[in-house]
Amino acid sequence: MIVNSLIFAFVFAVPLLGFIFYLIWKDKQKRNLGIAVLIVLLVFAVLVAYQANKDKGI
C-alpha cells in the first residue's frame, strides 16, 4: 500500500502542486494570498489524512 501511495504522490500530487504554485507565482498582485491559501489547503489535507488513518496503524 505504501508503494501505491508513493506512486500516486510522485505521478499526480507533486506535479499538481507544482502547477498550482506556478499559476500562483505568475499573478504578482495576489501572490501572497495564493500562497497562503495553498499552505492552508495543504495543512488541512495532512490533518484529514492523519485523522482518517490514525487508527489503522502501519
C-alpha positions as CSV (number, residue, x, y, z in Angstrom):
1,M,0.0,0.0,0.0
2,I,2.9,2.4,0.7
3,V,4.2,1.8,-2.8
4,N,0.8,2.8,-4.3
5,S,0.8,5.9,-2.2
6,L,4.2,6.9,-3.3
7,I,3.4,6.3,-6.9
8,F,0.3,8.5,-6.6
9,A,2.2,11.2,-4.8
10,F,5.0,11.4,-7.4
11,V,2.8,11.0,-10.5
12,F,-0.2,13.1,-9.5
13,A,0.2,15.1,-6.3
14,V,3.6,16.7,-6.8
15,P,3.1,17.8,-10.4
16,L,-0.3,19.2,-9.5
17,L,1.1,21.2,-6.5
18,G,3.9,22.4,-8.8
19,F,1.5,23.6,-11.4
20,I,-0.7,25.3,-8.9
21,F,2.3,27.0,-7.4
22,Y,3.4,28.1,-10.9
23,L,0.0,29.6,-11.6
24,I,0.0,31.4,-8.2
25,W,3.6,32.7,-8.8
26,K,2.6,34.2,-12.2
27,D,0.0,36.5,-10.6
28,K,2.1,39.2,-8.9
29,Q,-0.8,41.1,-7.4
30,K,-2.3,38.2,-5.5
31,R,0.8,36.1,-5.0
32,N,0.9,36.2,-1.2
33,L,-2.8,35.4,-0.8
34,G,-2.5,32.5,-3.2
35,I,0.5,31.0,-1.4
36,A,-1.3,31.4,2.0
37,V,-4.4,29.6,0.6
38,L,-2.2,26.8,-0.8
39,I,-0.5,26.3,2.5
40,V,-3.8,26.3,4.4
41,L,-5.1,23.6,2.0
42,L,-2.0,21.5,2.4
43,V,-2.2,21.6,6.2
44,F,-5.9,20.7,6.0
45,A,-5.2,17.8,3.7
46,V,-2.5,16.5,6.1
47,L,-4.8,16.8,9.1
48,V,-7.6,14.9,7.3
49,A,-5.2,12.2,6.1
50,Y,-3.9,11.8,9.7
51,Q,-7.4,11.6,11.2
52,A,-8.5,9.1,8.6
53,N,-5.5,6.8,9.2
54,K,-4.7,7.2,12.9
55,D,-6.5,4.0,13.9
56,K,-5.2,1.8,11.1
57,G,-1.6,1.7,12.1
58,I,1.2,0.8,9.6
